[in-house]
Amino acid sequence: MKTTKGVKLVVLLGTMAVTAQADQIRLIDGTTYEGELGAPEVVNVQTATGAVKVPFASLPAELQRLYWQKNAEPAATGPLTNDDLAALSASVHLKTWAQVTAFGSFRDKPEKRGSGGLVVTKAWNAIEENWMGVYPAGHALAQSKSWQDAVERAKALLLRQPQYLQKRWLETFIAAGEALNRRESAEFAKQVRELKQSPLAEKAFALAE
């Protein structure tokens, strides 16, 4: 399994299998241990100049959960609350995106070529161009450039007995995240506007980002 960070950085889990628990662990040489696997101590970061070993504990929680499921937070149960929506919103800085997408200039622009095929104006993707302004350098999404984790969490929340307005909000959030992942700026902006206009918007945007 691997997760791409930006265009040059790939974090690899080496050879350790992600097994949640085992009473007996048998190695390929036949050696057997009793117990359970622990989290990896080091992962390799593949850079343009070669592999760099990074302590597993230094990875943000989102990446740790990808490689070691025991680090995942226990699945919440019971009815969905608006606080769950607020936490989901804050995790992707949805309030900031709502402000950014409100500008008329938030739209994609195709590449333009002049005579002889020379590029006059480079293509512009509104999501890409605003990404670093929404997420500070230390934020996990600054590198991953994807809402896939948030989309999966939203789908999981749909399983927790949402009320009608909560269900509609989550479905719209998922549509927004999928549009963002496809880099379809106009569709993303449309879905974010619907989230902002929802009767639940005030509560869903309640947490600080």
C-alpha positions, -999 to +999 in steps of 0.1 A: +000+000+000+013+035-007+001+070-003+012+097-026+022+130-010+023+158-036+040+146-068+073+135-055+068+121-021+056+085-015+054+069+019+059+031+018+053+007+046+082-015+037+074-052+042+053-052+074+018-066+069-011-047+084-026-074+105-049-063+133-042-091+158-028-126+159-024-152+186+004-168+166+027-151+141+045-174+118+075-160+098+084-173+064+114-191+079+090-211+101+097-192+133+065-187+154+057-161+179+027-157+202+012-122+206+001-095+182+019-073+157+029-038+169+029-007+148+060-002+125+087+020+139+100+033+106+087+039+071+105+048+039+098+082+022+107+079-015+120+113-026+136+124-059+170+118-044+163+085-028+147+068+002+146+086+036+137+067+068+111+085+089+098+074+123+062+061+120+052+083+149+061+114+129+034+107+103+001+126+107-028+106+121-044+103+086-013+085+072-009+063+103-044+051+100-037+041+064-008+018+074-019+007+109-056+001+115-051-002+152-043+035+152-077+043+138-101+059+162-128+035+174-159+037+152-186+058+168-220+044+173-254+058+180-274+085+163-255+111+143-252+146+158-245+180+143-212+180+161-202+152+139-209+173+108-190+202+124-159+181+130-160+168+094-163+203+081-134+216+102-112+187+091-112+199+055-115+237+062-149+238+046-157+272+060-127+286+042-136+269+009-171+284+012-154+318+013-130+311-016-156+296-039-179+326-034-157+347-056-167+349-093-131+343-102-132+308-088-135+290-121-112+269-143-097+284-174-085+264-204-051+268-220-050+294-248-026+292-278-018+319-302-005+317-338+021+290-343+007+270-314+025+291-287+009+291-253-005+325-246-023+317-214-017+286-193-045+264-181-058+274-146-075+250-122-092+270-094-090+242-068-053+237-074-045+274-074-062+280-041-051+248-023-021+262-005-040+292+006-066+271+023-043+246+039-012+258+058+021+240+052+018+218+082-017+205+075-019+169+062-041+180+033-015+204+021+005+174+008-022+148+001-044+172-019-074+149-016-106+147+004-108+109+001-104+103+038-131+128+046-154+114+019-150+079+034-158+093+069-189+110+055-200+077+040-195+061+074-216+088+091-245+080+067-247+046+084-254+062+118-292+070+116-289+105+102-320+127+102-333+139+068-314+172+067-282+155+081-285+129+054-289+155+026-259+175+041-237+144+041-247+135+005-238+170-006-205+169+012-196+136-005-205+151-039-183+181-031-154+159-020-157+138-051-158+169-074-127+182-056-108+150-061-117+151-098-106+188-098-139+199-112-140+234-097-174+245-110-191+214-096-172+217-063-182+253-059-219+244-066-219+217-039-201+239-014-228+267-020-255+241-013-237+232+020-235+268+029-272+274+022-283+243+041-305+249+072-277+230+091-249+253+078-246+273+111-242+242+132-221+224+106-196+253+104-195+258+142-160+246+149-129+266+143-106+254+116 
